[in-house]
Amino acid sequence: MAWSRLAGNSLRHSLNTSLTGRGSVVDRVLYQSAFHNQIYSLHHCNSYLRNVNERSQVNLWLNSLISEKSLINQEKTQKRGISMSPNHQFPVAEKAIDYDIQKDSEQEDKKAVQKFPGLGPTKSDQKPRIVVLGSGWGACRFLKGVDTNIYDVVCISPRNHMVFTPLLASTCVGTLEFRSVVEPVNRIQTALAKEPNSYFFLAKCTGLDADKHEVFCETVSGNELPHEPYKFRVAYDKLVIASGAVPLTFNIDGVKEHAIFLREVHHAQEIRRKLLSNLMLSENPGLSDEERKRLLHCVVIGGGPTGVEFSGELSDFIMKDVRERYSHVKDHVNVTLIEANEILSSFDVRLRQYATRHLKKSGVQLVRGVVKEVHPKKLLLSDGTEVPYGLLVWSTGVGPSPFVNSLNLPKSPQGRIGVDQWLRVPSVEDVFALGDCAGYLEETGKQTLPALAQVAEREGKYLVGLFNMIGKQNGGKAYAAKDIPLGDPFVYRHLGSMASVGRYKALVDLRQSKVCSPILLYFVLRIPKIGRVKDSHIMLGWKGYVFCRAYQLVYLAVCLLDASRELEEQVLCGCQLGHHLRLRQRQFEDLVAYSGDDRSEDDSASASAWSVGALLKCCSFAWR
């Protein structure tokens, strides 16, 4: 009743003003009646009107509103074309309306979420459920080792395979086939295809409700589902976020529209299609030399391992295949590598110098500069230089994804999900993070680890051991692991850095590795004239290439194949089934040609074959 009197006083005060000035009578009635949740308050306010015409005008609007809805708020009245008074005249009414709108919106969102299909919480007689977001190095290493006798596993990822990223650059030019660098997730963890309560969902995670232990997902684009996008929710007992990162563009205009990244198989496929298409188009008659050079100019942005390896592979492709099959345009093909600082900045200075000399010798032009803008056919450097291109590959590191930025979780200084020494997200229960999307919180006093495959793989191995230990102590259910000691925190030990630079040459830097340096020392000392540099921690040239590829094979076999097999059997299976390393006889002949030794061809080839065998033996001992 008091609010009705207040509305009446406001209306009486407004009768002396124009209806089109500060606000009409109808406007004020509607604003003041926002304090009521029922329409009869408007009838009460209507009794204060003296003028019959004004009263009939209000009645007309009341009948219209009552016939449509019983509640009145600012949003709904605006949709009916009713002019509203300025907000500053009725701030209390504005707050009330905003609160009603927000409350209605939250209720609608809750009803929509409740309608989502999905997996509900596990029952007491069921195994606890682990939900893994992602299918990268960390996620797949975790999935490989999880004890499915203790847990049910659900993997949610927009791709159904893992990519062996160290060999991805080789697929762009046909050195390896795409199937050789991927492994299906349900082969890494067979329970996803066989167990009744374990699943793989081809979807991306869009949200997290840590209080209810639920994740909200959205399927990848497709036209076969009832509606698009198709959304669902999955309840978890333990959540592992390993969703990875996205390429960094530094907010440079045109990068996303015109550049191609090199992180997924479809990126490599796009690069191969673009490269071959430009080669064929460049032979068409009537093209000017300037346009032909632009089509055949391949520009790589970023001098890290990925950019250097791709530049080396591209140079090999040009020197061998292009000169044989596209002889008309062979002299117009060029490769340019643009880096703001030095290439391979994390490697030893001698290795950087060797890589620089080798790339220049292979025909790769090295340019130091910063990209300012990217246009459809050219890019602009910060010093004003214009660089035309036909193929632009962007490889400048990675950063947090939009999904990670959207999560209401603590963040590390680099913007990743903040974790403690046990890879837990401390602000919520039963949530863990690893890989490129996770970083140490500032209060831990540790530096964020680099976004490398071996970092994610070691974190996955540690975390799955922690989960299996918790599960054996009946701590797998939600909120059940609070009082269980977690043991030793995670400690990362760097196993070394390797990079291929083309023409079967590679760099190996094991300065920080306490495990692999003795292996490399044995590898260097056992074979005559095997090392050009008298240092047991680095290797370069064709010897580094053999070591690099063989080590990658062992690493891949250990990471992906069945953990119950012996290591030698895993290496054999990796050679036979995975096709991840193809040291053909032609490659051995090239190794001999590039070695520069005085030995005969047969002796060199035998030494190379023996080197790989000895290396596998040494790596087998190290991995045990």
Disulfide bonds with the S-S distance in Angstrom:
none
